[in-house]
Amino acid sequence: MKRISLLFVLALITGVVGYQVYQTESASHASSTAHRQLIAEANCFLQERACSASDQQVQIKLSLTPQPVPLMKPVQATLQLSGLSSVEAIELKIEGLNMYMGFQTVQLVKQTATDWQGSFSLPVCSESEMHWQVTASVDSAPQAYQARFKLVTQR
């Protein structure tokens, strides 16, 4: 019985120490990959026009074509940057807001020093009007940036 109690105590201690190490590693990883939030234009919808997000130094402008944005057909995303010089990668994450539709991740490809492009297609939903959030993540040194844009599609 003493042996079982000792094993239980050792397992409990190992679990607590392991959890603390995991929390420390997770916190340091999260802080090293934190994105600075850019403020998007108020009342701008990507199905109508290009939308911008910025702070004092950095601006990104995201446009989608064709407009209005169709369902189940290719959509071209173009992101233009200003105020950044060493961009490593840009990713869009598209997710439904009024109905869970999973999410899509789109890796944009560098076209010029300031222009990046990629394509995706949106699924058909049972809702007649679908609200989406498009999150642009820009990985650059020494700071990463992120901006959230609005998109509405009609079935």
C-alpha positions as CSV (number, residue, x, y, z in Angstrom):
1,M,0.0,0.0,0.0
2,K,2.9,2.4,0.8
3,R,4.4,1.7,-2.6
4,I,1.1,2.6,-4.4
5,S,0.8,5.8,-2.4
6,L,4.4,6.7,-3.2
7,L,3.9,6.1,-6.9
8,F,0.7,8.2,-6.8
9,V,2.5,11.1,-5.1
10,L,5.4,10.9,-7.6
11,A,2.9,10.9,-10.5
12,L,1.1,13.9,-9.0
13,I,4.4,15.8,-8.6
14,T,5.5,14.9,-12.1
15,G,2.2,16.2,-13.5
16,V,2.3,19.5,-11.6
17,V,5.9,20.1,-12.6
18,G,5.1,19.1,-16.3
19,Y,2.1,21.5,-16.3
20,Q,4.2,24.4,-15.0
21,V,6.9,23.8,-17.6
22,Y,4.2,23.6,-20.3
23,Q,2.6,26.9,-19.1
24,T,6.0,28.6,-19.1
25,E,6.8,27.4,-22.6
26,S,3.4,28.4,-23.9
27,A,3.6,31.9,-22.5
28,S,7.1,32.5,-23.9
29,H,6.0,31.2,-27.3
30,A,2.8,33.4,-27.3
31,S,4.8,36.5,-26.4
32,S,7.3,35.9,-29.1
33,T,4.6,35.5,-31.8
34,A,2.2,38.3,-30.6
35,H,0.8,40.4,-33.4
36,R,0.3,44.1,-33.1
37,Q,-3.3,44.9,-34.0
38,L,-3.9,47.4,-36.8
39,I,-7.1,49.4,-36.7
40,A,-9.4,48.8,-39.7
41,E,-11.6,51.5,-41.2
42,A,-15.0,51.7,-39.6
43,N,-18.0,50.6,-41.8
44,C,-15.8,49.2,-44.6
45,F,-17.0,45.9,-46.2
46,L,-14.7,43.9,-48.5
47,Q,-17.6,42.9,-50.8
48,E,-18.0,46.6,-51.7
49,R,-14.5,48.0,-51.9
50,A,-10.9,47.7,-50.7
51,C,-10.5,48.3,-47.0
52,S,-7.5,49.6,-45.0
53,A,-6.1,49.1,-41.5
54,S,-3.2,51.0,-40.0
55,D,-1.3,52.5,-37.1
56,Q,1.1,55.4,-37.1
57,Q,3.7,53.6,-39.3
58,V,2.1,50.6,-41.1
59,Q,-0.8,50.4,-43.4
60,I,-2.3,47.4,-45.2
61,K,-5.0,47.6,-47.8
62,L,-7.0,44.4,-48.7
63,S,-9.2,44.1,-51.8
64,L,-11.2,41.1,-53.1
65,T,-12.3,40.6,-56.7
66,P,-14.8,40.1,-58.1
67,Q,-17.3,42.3,-56.3
68,P,-19.7,41.4,-55.0
69,V,-17.8,38.3,-53.7
70,P,-19.4,35.1,-55.1
71,L,-19.9,31.8,-53.4
72,M,-18.3,28.6,-54.7
73,K,-16.2,30.5,-57.3
74,P,-12.6,31.7,-57.1
75,V,-12.0,35.0,-55.3
76,Q,-8.7,36.9,-55.8
77,A,-7.3,38.6,-52.6
78,T,-4.7,41.4,-53.1
79,L,-3.0,42.9,-50.1
80,Q,-0.9,46.1,-50.4
81,L,1.6,47.1,-47.7
82,S,3.2,50.4,-46.8
83,G,5.6,51.1,-43.9
84,L,7.2,47.6,-43.8
85,S,10.4,46.5,-45.4
86,S,11.2,42.9,-44.3
87,V,7.9,40.9,-44.7
88,E,8.4,37.2,-44.4
89,A,4.8,35.9,-44.9
90,I,1.2,37.0,-45.2
91,E,-1.8,34.9,-44.3
92,L,-5.5,35.4,-44.5
93,K,-7.8,33.5,-42.2
94,I,-11.5,33.6,-43.2
95,E,-14.2,32.4,-40.8
96,G,-17.9,32.7,-40.5
97,L,-19.4,34.9,-37.8
98,N,-23.2,34.2,-37.8
99,M,-22.7,30.4,-38.5
100,Y,-19.8,28.1,-37.9
101,M,-18.3,27.2,-41.2
102,G,-14.8,26.2,-40.1
103,F,-12.1,28.5,-41.4
104,Q,-9.9,28.8,-44.4
105,T,-6.3,29.8,-44.4
106,V,-4.8,31.5,-47.5
107,Q,-1.1,32.0,-47.9
108,L,-0.5,35.1,-50.0
109,V,2.3,35.1,-52.5
110,K,4.6,38.1,-52.9
111,Q,4.1,39.8,-56.3
112,T,6.2,43.0,-55.8
113,A,7.8,44.6,-52.8
114,T,4.4,45.9,-51.6
115,D,1.8,43.6,-53.2
116,W,0.8,40.1,-52.2
117,Q,-1.9,37.9,-53.7
118,G,-3.8,34.7,-53.2
119,S,-7.1,33.0,-54.0
120,F,-9.9,31.1,-52.3
121,S,-13.5,30.3,-52.6
122,L,-16.3,30.6,-50.0
123,P,-18.8,27.8,-49.4
124,V,-22.5,28.1,-49.7
125,C,-24.4,28.4,-46.4
126,S,-28.0,27.8,-45.4
127,E,-28.1,31.4,-44.2
128,S,-29.3,33.9,-46.9
129,E,-26.7,36.4,-45.7
130,M,-23.4,35.2,-44.3
131,H,-21.1,37.5,-42.3
132,W,-17.4,36.7,-42.4
133,Q,-14.3,37.9,-40.6
134,V,-11.1,38.1,-42.7
135,T,-8.0,38.3,-40.6
136,A,-4.8,39.4,-42.3
137,S,-1.6,38.3,-40.4
138,V,1.7,39.9,-41.6
139,D,4.9,38.3,-40.3
140,S,7.7,40.8,-40.5
141,A,10.8,41.5,-38.5
142,P,11.0,42.7,-35.8
143,Q,7.2,43.0,-35.4
144,A,4.2,41.0,-36.7
145,Y,0.9,42.7,-37.5
146,Q,-2.7,41.7,-37.7
147,A,-5.9,43.3,-38.9
148,R,-9.6,42.2,-39.1
149,F,-11.9,43.0,-42.0
150,K,-15.6,42.5,-42.5
151,L,-17.2,40.7,-45.4
152,V,-20.9,39.9,-46.2
153,T,-22.0,37.4,-48.9
154,Q,-25.5,36.7,-50.2
155,R,-26.8,33.3,-51.2
